[in-house]
Amino acid sequence: MKQSDIKRKRTESLLKQLIPEALGTLEDTVMNSINVTDVLCSRGRYDAKVFIDPQEFDEKERDEVLRKLKKLSPFITEYVKETEGWYRAPNFTFEFDDDLERINRMEILFEQIKQRDSNG
């Protein structure tokens, strides 16, 4: 693994902790409850894609949450810069992590197969 890859992974890990921390300082209960599942930074660490756990929200709420997060992006950027003493922070984009839903469906299917095999 290259030195640049290690730095990027370290930044991703740090952002995964700092973003929920920044959202926790707000008085909005919806924003406080957001669970960040992963952060992926671009190669130069100029951009970061933040993945959010979608299980707490229905479709209508998801659009509202993404809209709010887009508005809060400058606040999160400033929080990260001030907390870590960075000169700049990545530009954040937010998405819901659909992998979790897929994994949960697969686990349910495996459980059903296991039940069927043990019964038959």
C-alpha positions, -999 to +999 in steps of 0.1 A: +000+000+000+014+034-010+019+062+014-008+083-003-033+054+001-025+052+038-030+090+043-063+087+024-075+058+046-065+077+077-084+108+065-115+087+057-114+071+092-111+105+109-139+120+089-161+090+097-157+101+134-158+139+129-189+141+107-213+126+133-196+147+159-203+178+139-239+168+134-242+160+171-236+196+180-268+207+162-302+210+179-319+191+151-328+156+164-329+141+129-294+153+121-282+141+155-294+106+148-277+102+115-254+072+114-224+075+090-215+041+077-185+050+055-165+078+040-146+075+007-122+103-002-110+110-037-074+105-046-063+140-037-087+141-008-104+171-023-138+154-023-154+130+002-185+108-004-203+102+029-225+072+032-254+072+056-275+044+071-309+046+054-328+023+077-341+050+100-358+070+072-385+064+047-383+077+011-398+111+019-375+116+048-345+106+028-349+134+004-353+159+032-322+146+050-301+148+019-313+184+013-305+193+049-270+177+047-263+196+015-271+228+033-250+218+063-220+208+043-201+242+048-208+239+085-193+203+086-163+215+066-156+243+090-161+220+120-135+195+105-110+223+097-113+238+132-112+205+151-082+191+132-064+224+125-065+217+087-061+244+062-087+228+040-112+200+042-128+179+014-160+189-003-187+166+011-214+148-009-239+126+009-256+094-002-276+067+015-257+034+018-279+009-001-254-019+006-267-023+041-302-030+028-289-056+003-268-073+030-299-074+053-320-090+026-293-115+019-291-124+056-328-129+057-327-152+027-298-172+042-318-176+074-349-188+054-327-213+036-312-225+068-347-229+083-360-248+053-330-271+052-333-279+089-371-286+085-367-307+054 
